Each structure stands twice: as C-alpha cells, then as structure tokens.
Amino acid sequence: MDARRGFQRRPITPDEADFLAAYVAPERAWYIVPVRAFWPANHLSLYPQNEKSEGKWEKYREAWELLGARS
C-alpha cells in the first residue's frame, strides 16, 4: 500500500498558525514568516546561499522580533 495515498497538499491557513519557522541547515539560516504573508500558497522558495538576495522572503530571515524576541 502506498503510504502517500490520500495525501493532499493544502496551504496552512492563518486560522491554524501565526508563523512558519523554516531552518535551512546548510546555510544555518532561519526564516520566521507570518502565515498571512504567504497564504494561500502551499510552499515558499528560499535562497539564503545568495548573500545579495533581495528576494521576497529575505526580510523574514532571522526575524525573531516578530515572535516578541529581544536582541
């Protein structure tokens, strides 16, 4: 039996979560992205290896302050 049978991709909704935390291990980069910023998409593309990236999600790299963290 296929373990993926019945699997459906669906976006995380703002009713289910406030933030998505993504860690890109090879680059040691965290992204703290508000769900409302990407909803209703069901994926994000992150490019932390490009130091000069001005991509849509770069403003959320290491954005711990969104969670109330203090530096």
N, CA, C and O atoms as a Tripos MOL2 file, in Angstrom:
@<TRIPOS>MOLECULE
protein
  284   283    71     0     0
PROTEIN
NO_CHARGES

@<TRIPOS>ATOM
      1 N           0.8420   -1.1870    0.0000 N.3       1 MET1
      2 CA          0.0000    0.0000    0.0000 C.3       1 MET1
      3 C           0.8850    1.2480    0.0000 C.2       1 MET1
      4 O           1.8720    1.3180    0.7330 O.2       1 MET1
      5 N           0.5300    2.2150   -0.8140 N.am      2 ASP2
      6 CA          1.2720    3.4670   -0.9050 C.3       2 ASP2
      7 C           0.9870    4.3280    0.3220 C.2       2 ASP2
      8 O          -0.1600    4.6920    0.5820 O.2       2 ASP2
      9 N           2.0500    4.6530    1.0800 N.am      3 ALA3
     10 CA          1.8850    5.4640    2.2940 C.3       3 ALA3
     11 C           1.3800    6.8630    1.9770 C.2       3 ALA3
     12 O           0.8060    7.5250    2.8410 O.2       3 ALA3
     13 N           1.5870    7.3190    0.7470 N.am      4 ARG4
     14 CA          1.1590    8.6650    0.3730 C.3       4 ARG4
     15 C          -0.2600    8.7050   -0.1830 C.2       4 ARG4
     16 O          -0.7750    9.7830   -0.4830 O.2       4 ARG4
     17 N          -0.8850    7.5680   -0.3210 N.am      5 ARG5
     18 CA         -2.2450    7.5380   -0.8590 C.3       5 ARG5
     19 C          -3.1590    8.4110    0.0070 C.2       5 ARG5
     20 O          -3.1480    8.3110    1.2340 O.2       5 ARG5
     21 N          -3.9230    9.2420   -0.6290 N.am      6 GLY6
     22 CA         -4.8250   10.1080    0.1110 C.3       6 GLY6
     23 C          -4.1760   11.4120    0.5690 C.2       6 GLY6
     24 O          -4.8390   12.2710    1.1520 O.2       6 GLY6
     25 N          -2.8820   11.5560    0.3040 N.am      7 PHE7
     26 CA         -2.1730   12.7720    0.6990 C.3       7 PHE7
     27 C          -2.5910   13.9250   -0.1960 C.2       7 PHE7
     28 O          -2.6100   13.7920   -1.4200 O.2       7 PHE7
     29 N          -2.9180   15.0340    0.4010 N.am      8 GLN8
     30 CA         -3.2830   16.2250   -0.3470 C.3       8 GLN8
     31 C          -2.4650   17.3930    0.1510 C.2       8 GLN8
     32 O          -2.3250   17.5900    1.3580 O.2       8 GLN8
     33 N          -1.9220   18.1720   -0.7740 N.am      9 ARG9
     34 CA         -1.2630   19.4130   -0.3710 C.3       9 ARG9
     35 C          -2.3280   20.4610   -0.1720 C.2       9 ARG9
     36 O          -3.2500   20.6070   -0.9730 O.2       9 ARG9
     37 N          -2.1780   21.1790    0.9080 N.am     10 ARG10
     38 CA         -3.0800   22.2940    1.1360 C.3      10 ARG10
     39 C          -2.3130   23.3280    1.9370 C.2      10 ARG10
     40 O          -1.4390   22.9790    2.7300 O.2      10 ARG10
     41 N          -2.6300   24.5750    1.7400 N.am     11 PRO11
     42 CA         -1.9090   25.6200    2.4590 C.3      11 PRO11
     43 C          -2.2320   25.6440    3.9530 C.2      11 PRO11
     44 O          -3.3230   25.2630    4.3770 O.2      11 PRO11
     45 N          -1.2660   26.0960    4.7280 N.am     12 ILE12
     46 CA         -1.5200   26.3910    6.1410 C.3      12 ILE12
     47 C          -2.3570   27.6560    6.1490 C.2      12 ILE12
     48 O          -2.0510   28.6040    5.4260 O.2      12 ILE12
     49 N          -3.3850   27.6860    6.9380 N.am     13 THR13
     50 CA         -4.2290   28.8800    6.9760 C.3      13 THR13
     51 C          -3.8880   29.7330    8.1980 C.2      13 THR13
     52 O          -3.3610   29.2200    9.1860 O.2      13 THR13
     53 N          -4.1850   31.0240    8.1340 N.am     14 PRO14
     54 CA         -3.9630   31.8890    9.3000 C.3      14 PRO14
     55 C          -4.7630   31.4560   10.5250 C.2      14 PRO14
     56 O          -4.4290   31.8500   11.6430 O.2      14 PRO14
     57 N          -5.8000   30.6630   10.3420 N.am     15 ASP15
     58 CA         -6.5530   30.1350   11.4810 C.3      15 ASP15
     59 C          -5.7980   29.0080   12.1890 C.2      15 ASP15
     60 O          -6.0610   28.7150   13.3550 O.2      15 ASP15
     61 N          -4.8640   28.3830   11.4830 N.am     16 GLU16
     62 CA         -4.1270   27.2370   12.0260 C.3      16 GLU16
     63 C          -2.7990   27.6160   12.6760 C.2      16 GLU16
     64 O          -2.3540   26.9570   13.6160 O.2      16 GLU16
     65 N          -2.1670   28.6780   12.1770 N.am     17 ALA17
     66 CA         -0.8490   29.0670   12.6900 C.3      17 ALA17
     67 C          -0.6140   30.5460   12.4340 C.2      17 ALA17
     68 O          -1.1700   31.1180   11.4960 O.2      17 ALA17
     69 N           0.2050   31.1550   13.2620 N.am     18 ASP18
     70 CA          0.5560   32.5610   13.0730 C.3      18 ASP18
     71 C           1.8340   32.7170   12.2510 C.2      18 ASP18
     72 O           1.9500   33.6390   11.4440 O.2      18 ASP18
     73 N           2.7980   31.8060   12.4610 N.am     19 PHE19
     74 CA          4.1000   31.9040   11.8030 C.3      19 PHE19
     75 C           4.5520   30.5470   11.2930 C.2      19 PHE19
     76 O           4.1520   29.5010   11.8050 O.2      19 PHE19
     77 N           5.3970   30.5930   10.2710 N.am     20 LEU20
     78 CA          6.1120   29.4230    9.8030 C.3      20 LEU20
     79 C           7.5830   29.6760   10.1120 C.2      20 LEU20
     80 O           8.1350   30.6940    9.6960 O.2      20 LEU20
     81 N           8.2160   28.7710   10.8290 N.am     21 ALA21
     82 CA          9.6530   28.8510   11.0960 C.3      21 ALA21
     83 C          10.3290   27.8250   10.2010 C.2      21 ALA21
     84 O          10.0150   26.6370   10.2650 O.2      21 ALA21
     85 N          11.2540   28.2800    9.3710 N.am     22 ALA22
     86 CA         11.9660   27.3860    8.4570 C.3      22 ALA22
     87 C          13.4620   27.5320    8.6940 C.2      22 ALA22
     88 O          13.9820   28.6450    8.7790 O.2      22 ALA22
     89 N          14.1460   26.4040    8.7990 N.am     23 TYR23
     90 CA         15.5850   26.3950    9.0020 C.3      23 TYR23
     91 C          16.2430   25.7640    7.7890 C.2      23 TYR23
     92 O          15.9250   24.6330    7.4230 O.2      23 TYR23
     93 N          17.1570   26.4920    7.1640 N.am     24 VAL24
     94 CA         17.9110   25.9760    6.0270 C.3      24 VAL24
     95 C          19.2710   25.5670    6.5790 C.2      24 VAL24
     96 O          20.1690   26.3970    6.7230 O.2      24 VAL24
     97 N          19.4140   24.2830    6.8840 N.am     25 ALA25
     98 CA         20.5790   23.7780    7.6140 C.3      25 ALA25
     99 C          21.9230   24.0850    6.9540 C.2      25 ALA25
    100 O          22.8290   24.5450    7.6490 O.2      25 ALA25
    101 N          22.1030   23.8550    5.6410 N.am     26 PRO26
    102 CA         23.4280   24.1040    5.0720 C.3      26 PRO26
    103 C          23.8960   25.5580    5.2170 C.2      26 PRO26
    104 O          25.0970   25.8270    5.2580 O.2      26 PRO26
    105 N          22.9590   26.4700    5.2930 N.am     27 GLU27
    106 CA         23.2880   27.8930    5.4050 C.3      27 GLU27
    107 C          23.1380   28.4260    6.8200 C.2      27 GLU27
    108 O          23.4560   29.5840    7.0920 O.2      27 GLU27
    109 N          22.6510   27.5730    7.7240 N.am     28 ARG28
    110 CA         22.3890   27.9790    9.1080 C.3      28 ARG28
    111 C          21.5310   29.2470    9.1590 C.2      28 ARG28
    112 O          21.8350   30.1940    9.8850 O.2      28 ARG28
    113 N          20.4720   29.2400    8.3840 N.am     29 ALA29
    114 CA         19.6000   30.4100    8.2640 C.3      29 ALA29
    115 C          18.1790   30.0640    8.6900 C.2      29 ALA29
    116 O          17.5960   29.0800    8.2350 O.2      29 ALA29
    117 N          17.6450   30.8860    9.5660 N.am     30 TRP30
    118 CA         16.2540   30.7740    9.9980 C.3      30 TRP30
    119 C          15.4170   31.8280    9.2980 C.2      30 TRP30
    120 O          15.8720   32.9490    9.0690 O.2      30 TRP30
    121 N          14.2000   31.4590    8.9630 N.am     31 TYR31
    122 CA         13.2110   32.3910    8.4360 C.3      31 TYR31
    123 C          11.9790   32.2780    9.3310 C.2      31 TYR31
    124 O          11.4910   31.1770    9.5870 O.2      31 TYR31
    125 N          11.4840   33.4100    9.8000 N.am     32 ILE32
    126 CA         10.2720   33.4740   10.6130 C.3      32 ILE32
    127 C           9.2540   34.2520    9.7760 C.2      32 ILE32
    128 O           9.2920   35.4820    9.7270 O.2      32 ILE32
    129 N           8.3600   33.5390    9.1300 N.am     33 VAL33
    130 CA          7.4490   34.1410    8.1550 C.3      33 VAL33
    131 C           6.0110   34.0940    8.6760 C.2      33 VAL33
    132 O           5.5080   33.0200    9.0070 O.2      33 VAL33
    133 N           5.3510   35.2430    8.7490 N.am     34 PRO34
    134 CA          3.9340   35.2340    9.1310 C.3      34 PRO34
    135 C           3.1160   34.4570    8.0880 C.2      34 PRO34
    136 O           3.2920   34.6600    6.8870 O.2      34 PRO34
    137 N           2.2540   33.5980    8.5330 N.am     35 VAL35
    138 CA          1.4290   32.8210    7.6050 C.3      35 VAL35
    139 C           0.6290   33.7540    6.6980 C.2      35 VAL35
    140 O           0.4500   33.4700    5.5140 O.2      35 VAL35
    141 N           0.1570   34.8510    7.2460 N.am     36 ARG36
    142 CA         -0.6250   35.7870    6.4190 C.3      36 ARG36
    143 C           0.1870   36.3740    5.2610 C.2      36 ARG36
    144 O          -0.3960   36.8520    4.2870 O.2      36 ARG36
    145 N           1.5220   36.3460    5.3480 N.am     37 ALA37
    146 CA          2.3700   36.8930    4.2870 C.3      37 ALA37
    147 C           2.4150   35.9930    3.0520 C.2      37 ALA37
    148 O           2.6390   36.4870    1.9470 O.2      37 ALA37
    149 N           2.2060   34.6800    3.2160 N.am     38 PHE38
    150 CA          2.2810   33.7850    2.0590 C.3      38 PHE38
    151 C           0.9880   33.0350    1.7560 C.2      38 PHE38
    152 O           0.8680   32.4190    0.6970 O.2      38 PHE38
    153 N           0.0360   33.0770    2.6540 N.am     39 TRP39
    154 CA         -1.2210   32.3800    2.4470 C.3      39 TRP39
    155 C          -1.9460   32.9680    1.2470 C.2      39 TRP39
    156 O          -1.9800   34.1950    1.1500 O.2      39 TRP39
    157 N          -2.5170   32.2250    0.3410 N.am     40 PRO40
    158 CA         -2.8420   30.8070    0.3660 C.3      40 PRO40
    159 C          -1.8300   29.8910   -0.3480 C.2      40 PRO40
    160 O          -2.1880   28.7650   -0.6930 O.2      40 PRO40
    161 N          -0.6100   30.3200   -0.5760 N.am     41 ALA41
    162 CA          0.3880   29.4440   -1.2070 C.3      41 ALA41
    163 C           0.6600   28.2280   -0.3280 C.2      41 ALA41
    164 O           0.4670   28.2760    0.8870 O.2      41 ALA41
    165 N           1.1100   27.1390   -0.9480 N.am     42 ASN42
    166 CA          1.4260   25.9510   -0.1570 C.3      42 ASN42
    167 C           2.9210   25.6470   -0.1440 C.2      42 ASN42
    168 O           3.3280   24.5580    0.2610 O.2      42 ASN42
    169 N           3.7500   26.6130   -0.5900 N.am     43 HIS43
    170 CA          5.1930   26.4530   -0.4930 C.3      43 HIS43
    171 C           5.8880   27.8100   -0.5810 C.2      43 HIS43
    172 O           5.3100   28.7920   -1.0490 O.2      43 HIS43
    173 N           7.1310   27.8440   -0.1270 N.am     44 LEU44
    174 CA          7.9870   29.0310   -0.2300 C.3      44 LEU44
    175 C           9.2980   28.5970   -0.8450 C.2      44 LEU44
    176 O           9.7250   27.4590   -0.6500 O.2      44 LEU44
    177 N           9.9470   29.4850   -1.5880 N.am     45 SER45
    178 CA         11.2840   29.2250   -2.1140 C.3      45 SER45
    179 C          12.2400   30.1940   -1.4340 C.2      45 SER45
    180 O          12.0740   31.4110   -1.5140 O.2      45 SER45
    181 N          13.2420   29.6370   -0.7630 N.am     46 LEU46
    182 CA         14.2080   30.4280   -0.0090 C.3      46 LEU46
    183 C          15.5880   30.2560   -0.6260 C.2      46 LEU46
    184 O          15.9520   29.1550   -1.0410 O.2      46 LEU46
    185 N          16.3610   31.3440   -0.6880 N.am     47 TYR47
    186 CA         17.6850   31.3110   -1.3010 C.3      47 TYR47
    187 C          18.7250   31.9540   -0.3940 C.2      47 TYR47
    188 O          19.3160   32.9630   -0.7780 O.2      47 TYR47
    189 N          18.9680   31.4170    0.7800 N.am     48 PRO48
    190 CA         19.9010   32.0410    1.7180 C.3      48 PRO48
    191 C          21.3580   31.9720    1.2660 C.2      48 PRO48
    192 O          22.1900   32.7200    1.7800 O.2      48 PRO48
    193 N          21.6820   31.1050    0.3300 N.am     49 GLN49
    194 CA         23.0480   30.9840   -0.1310 C.3      49 GLN49
    195 C          23.4950   32.1900   -0.9600 C.2      49 GLN49
    196 O          24.6910   32.3980   -1.1630 O.2      49 GLN49
    197 N          22.5480   32.9710   -1.4310 N.am     50 ASN50
    198 CA         22.8610   34.1610   -2.2160 C.3      50 ASN50
    199 C          22.9180   35.3580   -1.2720 C.2      50 ASN50
    200 O          21.8790   35.8870   -0.8770 O.2      50 ASN50
    201 N          24.1180   35.7840   -0.9120 N.am     51 GLU51
    202 CA         24.2910   36.8510    0.0760 C.3      51 GLU51
    203 C          23.6490   38.1770   -0.3300 C.2      51 GLU51
    204 O          23.2760   38.9720    0.5320 O.2      51 GLU51
    205 N          23.5200   38.4190   -1.6180 N.am     52 LYS52
    206 CA         22.9430   39.6800   -2.0880 C.3      52 LYS52
    207 C          21.4770   39.5350   -2.4850 C.2      52 LYS52
    208 O          20.9120   40.4060   -3.1460 O.2      52 LYS52
    209 N          20.8770   38.4390   -2.0770 N.am     53 SER53
    210 CA         19.4830   38.2050   -2.4330 C.3      53 SER53
    211 C          18.5780   39.2990   -1.8760 C.2      53 SER53
    212 O          18.6950   39.6950   -0.7160 O.2      53 SER53
    213 N          17.6960   39.7670   -2.7080 N.am     54 GLU54
    214 CA         16.6690   40.7200   -2.2870 C.3      54 GLU54
    215 C          15.3010   40.0780   -2.4770 C.2      54 GLU54
    216 O          14.3040   40.7570   -2.7250 O.2      54 GLU54
    217 N          15.2770   38.7610   -2.3560 N.am     55 GLY55
    218 CA         14.0480   38.0050   -2.5660 C.3      55 GLY55
    219 C          12.9450   38.4020   -1.6030 C.2      55 GLY55
    220 O          13.1790   39.0280   -0.5700 O.2      55 GLY55
    221 N          11.7670   38.0250   -1.9700 N.am     56 LYS56
    222 CA         10.5550   38.3700   -1.2230 C.3      56 LYS56
    223 C          10.6140   37.9810    0.2470 C.2      56 LYS56
    224 O          10.0450   38.6740    1.0900 O.2      56 LYS56
    225 N          11.2930   36.8820    0.5680 N.am     57 TRP57
    226 CA         11.2750   36.3650    1.9320 C.3      57 TRP57
    227 C          12.4920   36.7700    2.7530 C.2      57 TRP57
    228 O          12.5650   36.4500    3.9390 O.2      57 TRP57
    229 N          13.4340   37.4560    2.1550 N.am     58 GLU58
    230 CA         14.6560   37.8320    2.8770 C.3      58 GLU58
    231 C          14.3910   38.7420    4.0680 C.2      58 GLU58
    232 O          15.1430   38.7100    5.0420 O.2      58 GLU58
    233 N          13.3540   39.5380    4.0140 N.am     59 LYS59
    234 CA         13.0530   40.4100    5.1530 C.3      59 LYS59
    235 C          12.6490   39.6090    6.3910 C.2      59 LYS59
    236 O          12.6040   40.1480    7.4970 O.2      59 LYS59
    237 N          12.3550   38.3120    6.1990 N.am     60 TYR60
    238 CA         11.9740   37.4530    7.3140 C.3      60 TYR60
    239 C          13.1250   36.5780    7.8140 C.2      60 TYR60
    240 O          12.9450   35.7740    8.7280 O.2      60 TYR60
    241 N          14.3080   36.7360    7.2120 N.am     61 ARG61
    242 CA         15.4610   35.9600    7.6780 C.3      61 ARG61
    243 C          15.8550   36.4620    9.0620 C.2      61 ARG61
    244 O          16.0760   37.6560    9.2640 O.2      61 ARG61
    245 N          15.9380   35.5370   10.0080 N.am     62 GLU62
    246 CA         16.3090   35.8580   11.3930 C.3      62 GLU62
    247 C          15.3810   36.9140   12.0000 C.2      62 GLU62
    248 O          15.8210   37.7220   12.8190 O.2      62 GLU62
    249 N          14.1230   36.9160   11.6150 N.am     63 ALA63
    250 CA         13.1470   37.9220   12.0710 C.3      63 ALA63
    251 C          12.5260   37.5210   13.4040 C.2      63 ALA63
    252 O          11.3040   37.4860   13.5450 O.2      63 ALA63
    253 N          13.3680   37.2230   14.3660 N.am     64 TRP64
    254 CA         12.9080   36.7740   15.6890 C.3      64 TRP64
    255 C          12.0430   37.8170   16.3920 C.2      64 TRP64
    256 O          11.2040   37.4680   17.2220 O.2      64 TRP64
    257 N          12.2380   39.0760   16.0700 N.am     65 GLU65
    258 CA         11.4390   40.1390   16.7160 C.3      65 GLU65
    259 C           9.9500   39.9730   16.4320 C.2      65 GLU65
    260 O           9.1230   40.4530   17.2080 O.2      65 GLU65
    261 N           9.5960   39.3140   15.3540 N.am     66 LEU66
    262 CA          8.1800   39.0680   15.0480 C.3      66 LEU66
    263 C           7.5330   38.1690   16.1110 C.2      66 LEU66
    264 O           6.3170   38.1930   16.3070 O.2      66 LEU66
    265 N           8.3610   37.3870   16.7830 N.am     67 LEU67
    266 CA          7.8550   36.4970   17.8240 C.3      67 LEU67
    267 C           7.9630   37.1270   19.2110 C.2      67 LEU67
    268 O           7.6830   36.4810   20.2210 O.2      67 LEU67
    269 N           8.3680   38.3850   19.2460 N.am     68 GLY68
    270 CA          8.4970   39.0730   20.5190 C.3      68 GLY68
    271 C           9.8610   38.9020   21.1470 C.2      68 GLY68
    272 O          10.0590   39.2690   22.3050 O.2      68 GLY68
    273 N          10.8090   38.3500   20.4030 N.am     69 ALA69
    274 CA         12.1630   38.1670   20.9250 C.3      69 ALA69
    275 C          12.8870   39.5010   20.9750 C.2      69 ALA69
    276 O          12.6810   40.3740   20.1320 O.2      69 ALA69
    277 N          13.7190   39.6370   21.9580 N.am     70 ARG70
    278 CA         14.5060   40.8710   22.1090 C.3      70 ARG70
    279 C          15.9650   40.5570   21.8650 C.2      70 ARG70
    280 O          16.4500   39.4810   22.2160 O.2      70 ARG70
    281 N          16.6550   41.5000   21.2640 N.am     71 SER71
    282 CA         18.0870   41.2740   20.9990 C.3      71 SER71
    283 C          18.9480   41.7180   22.1500 C.2      71 SER71
    284 O          20.1720   41.5980   22.0890 O.2      71 SER71
@<TRIPOS>BOND
     1     1     2 1
     2     2     3 1
     3     3     4 2
     4     3     5 am
     5     5     6 1
     6     6     7 1
     7     7     8 2
     8     7     9 am
     9     9    10 1
    10    10    11 1
    11    11    12 2
    12    11    13 am
    13    13    14 1
    14    14    15 1
    15    15    16 2
    16    15    17 am
    17    17    18 1
    18    18    19 1
    19    19    20 2
    20    19    21 am
    21    21    22 1
    22    22    23 1
    23    23    24 2
    24    23    25 am
    25    25    26 1
    26    26    27 1
    27    27    28 2
    28    27    29 am
    29    29    30 1
    30    30    31 1
    31    31    32 2
    32    31    33 am
    33    33    34 1
    34    34    35 1
    35    35    36 2
    36    35    37 am
    37    37    38 1
    38    38    39 1
    39    39    40 2
    40    39    41 am
    41    41    42 1
    42    42    43 1
    43    43    44 2
    44    43    45 am
    45    45    46 1
    46    46    47 1
    47    47    48 2
    48    47    49 am
    49    49    50 1
    50    50    51 1
    51    51    52 2
    52    51    53 am
    53    53    54 1
    54    54    55 1
    55    55    56 2
    56    55    57 am
    57    57    58 1
    58    58    59 1
    59    59    60 2
    60    59    61 am
    61    61    62 1
    62    62    63 1
    63    63    64 2
    64    63    65 am
    65    65    66 1
    66    66    67 1
    67    67    68 2
    68    67    69 am
    69    69    70 1
    70    70    71 1
    71    71    72 2
    72    71    73 am
    73    73    74 1
    74    74    75 1
    75    75    76 2
    76    75    77 am
    77    77    78 1
    78    78    79 1
    79    79    80 2
    80    79    81 am
    81    81    82 1
    82    82    83 1
    83    83    84 2
    84    83    85 am
    85    85    86 1
    86    86    87 1
    87    87    88 2
    88    87    89 am
    89    89    90 1
    90    90    91 1
    91    91    92 2
    92    91    93 am
    93    93    94 1
    94    94    95 1
    95    95    96 2
    96    95    97 am
    97    97    98 1
    98    98    99 1
    99    99   100 2
   100    99   101 am
   101   101   102 1
   102   102   103 1
   103   103   104 2
   104   103   105 am
   105   105   106 1
   106   106   107 1
   107   107   108 2
   108   107   109 am
   109   109   110 1
   110   110   111 1
   111   111   112 2
   112   111   113 am
   113   113   114 1
   114   114   115 1
   115   115   116 2
   116   115   117 am
   117   117   118 1
   118   118   119 1
   119   119   120 2
   120   119   121 am
   121   121   122 1
   122   122   123 1
   123   123   124 2
   124   123   125 am
   125   125   126 1
   126   126   127 1
   127   127   128 2
   128   127   129 am
   129   129   130 1
   130   130   131 1
   131   131   132 2
   132   131   133 am
   133   133   134 1
   134   134   135 1
   135   135   136 2
   136   135   137 am
   137   137   138 1
   138   138   139 1
   139   139   140 2
   140   139   141 am
   141   141   142 1
   142   142   143 1
   143   143   144 2
   144   143   145 am
   145   145   146 1
   146   146   147 1
   147   147   148 2
   148   147   149 am
   149   149   150 1
   150   150   151 1
   151   151   152 2
   152   151   153 am
   153   153   154 1
   154   154   155 1
   155   155   156 2
   156   155   157 am
   157   157   158 1
   158   158   159 1
   159   159   160 2
   160   159   161 am
   161   161   162 1
   162   162   163 1
   163   163   164 2
   164   163   165 am
   165   165   166 1
   166   166   167 1
   167   167   168 2
   168   167   169 am
   169   169   170 1
   170   170   171 1
   171   171   172 2
   172   171   173 am
   173   173   174 1
   174   174   175 1
   175   175   176 2
   176   175   177 am
   177   177   178 1
   178   178   179 1
   179   179   180 2
   180   179   181 am
   181   181   182 1
   182   182   183 1
   183   183   184 2
   184   183   185 am
   185   185   186 1
   186   186   187 1
   187   187   188 2
   188   187   189 am
   189   189   190 1
   190   190   191 1
   191   191   192 2
   192   191   193 am
   193   193   194 1
   194   194   195 1
   195   195   196 2
   196   195   197 am
   197   197   198 1
   198   198   199 1
   199   199   200 2
   200   199   201 am
   201   201   202 1
   202   202   203 1
   203   203   204 2
   204   203   205 am
   205   205   206 1
   206   206   207 1
   207   207   208 2
   208   207   209 am
   209   209   210 1
   210   210   211 1
   211   211   212 2
   212   211   213 am
   213   213   214 1
   214   214   215 1
   215   215   216 2
   216   215   217 am
   217   217   218 1
   218   218   219 1
   219   219   220 2
   220   219   221 am
   221   221   222 1
   222   222   223 1
   223   223   224 2
   224   223   225 am
   225   225   226 1
   226   226   227 1
   227   227   228 2
   228   227   229 am
   229   229   230 1
   230   230   231 1
   231   231   232 2
   232   231   233 am
   233   233   234 1
   234   234   235 1
   235   235   236 2
   236   235   237 am
   237   237   238 1
   238   238   239 1
   239   239   240 2
   240   239   241 am
   241   241   242 1
   242   242   243 1
   243   243   244 2
   244   243   245 am
   245   245   246 1
   246   246   247 1
   247   247   248 2
   248   247   249 am
   249   249   250 1
   250   250   251 1
   251   251   252 2
   252   251   253 am
   253   253   254 1
   254   254   255 1
   255   255   256 2
   256   255   257 am
   257   257   258 1
   258   258   259 1
   259   259   260 2
   260   259   261 am
   261   261   262 1
   262   262   263 1
   263   263   264 2
   264   263   265 am
   265   265   266 1
   266   266   267 1
   267   267   268 2
   268   267   269 am
   269   269   270 1
   270   270   271 1
   271   271   272 2
   272   271   273 am
   273   273   274 1
   274   274   275 1
   275   275   276 2
   276   275   277 am
   277   277   278 1
   278   278   279 1
   279   279   280 2
   280   279   281 am
   281   281   282 1
   282   282   283 1
   283   283   284 2
@<TRIPOS>SUBSTRUCTURE
     1 MET1         2 RESIDUE 1 A MET
     2 ASP2         6 RESIDUE 1 A ASP
     3 ALA3        10 RESIDUE 1 A ALA
     4 ARG4        14 RESIDUE 1 A ARG
     5 ARG5        18 RESIDUE 1 A ARG
     6 GLY6        22 RESIDUE 1 A GLY
     7 PHE7        26 RESIDUE 1 A PHE
     8 GLN8        30 RESIDUE 1 A GLN
     9 ARG9        34 RESIDUE 1 A ARG
    10 ARG10       38 RESIDUE 1 A ARG
    11 PRO11       42 RESIDUE 1 A PRO
    12 ILE12       46 RESIDUE 1 A ILE
    13 THR13       50 RESIDUE 1 A THR
    14 PRO14       54 RESIDUE 1 A PRO
    15 ASP15       58 RESIDUE 1 A ASP
    16 GLU16       62 RESIDUE 1 A GLU
    17 ALA17       66 RESIDUE 1 A ALA
    18 ASP18       70 RESIDUE 1 A ASP
    19 PHE19       74 RESIDUE 1 A PHE
    20 LEU20       78 RESIDUE 1 A LEU
    21 ALA21       82 RESIDUE 1 A ALA
    22 ALA22       86 RESIDUE 1 A ALA
    23 TYR23       90 RESIDUE 1 A TYR
    24 VAL24       94 RESIDUE 1 A VAL
    25 ALA25       98 RESIDUE 1 A ALA
    26 PRO26      102 RESIDUE 1 A PRO
    27 GLU27      106 RESIDUE 1 A GLU
    28 ARG28      110 RESIDUE 1 A ARG
    29 ALA29      114 RESIDUE 1 A ALA
    30 TRP30      118 RESIDUE 1 A TRP
    31 TYR31      122 RESIDUE 1 A TYR
    32 ILE32      126 RESIDUE 1 A ILE
    33 VAL33      130 RESIDUE 1 A VAL
    34 PRO34      134 RESIDUE 1 A PRO
    35 VAL35      138 RESIDUE 1 A VAL
    36 ARG36      142 RESIDUE 1 A ARG
    37 ALA37      146 RESIDUE 1 A ALA
    38 PHE38      150 RESIDUE 1 A PHE
    39 TRP39      154 RESIDUE 1 A TRP
    40 PRO40      158 RESIDUE 1 A PRO
    41 ALA41      162 RESIDUE 1 A ALA
    42 ASN42      166 RESIDUE 1 A ASN
    43 HIS43      170 RESIDUE 1 A HIS
    44 LEU44      174 RESIDUE 1 A LEU
    45 SER45      178 RESIDUE 1 A SER
    46 LEU46      182 RESIDUE 1 A LEU
    47 TYR47      186 RESIDUE 1 A TYR
    48 PRO48      190 RESIDUE 1 A PRO
    49 GLN49      194 RESIDUE 1 A GLN
    50 ASN50      198 RESIDUE 1 A ASN
    51 GLU51      202 RESIDUE 1 A GLU
    52 LYS52      206 RESIDUE 1 A LYS
    53 SER53      210 RESIDUE 1 A SER
    54 GLU54      214 RESIDUE 1 A GLU
    55 GLY55      218 RESIDUE 1 A GLY
    56 LYS56      222 RESIDUE 1 A LYS
    57 TRP57      226 RESIDUE 1 A TRP
    58 GLU58      230 RESIDUE 1 A GLU
    59 LYS59      234 RESIDUE 1 A LYS
    60 TYR60      238 RESIDUE 1 A TYR
    61 ARG61      242 RESIDUE 1 A ARG
    62 GLU62      246 RESIDUE 1 A GLU
    63 ALA63      250 RESIDUE 1 A ALA
    64 TRP64      254 RESIDUE 1 A TRP
    65 GLU65      258 RESIDUE 1 A GLU
    66 LEU66      262 RESIDUE 1 A LEU
    67 LEU67      266 RESIDUE 1 A LEU
    68 GLY68      270 RESIDUE 1 A GLY
    69 ALA69      274 RESIDUE 1 A ALA
    70 ARG70      278 RESIDUE 1 A ARG
    71 SER71      282 RESIDUE 1 A SER
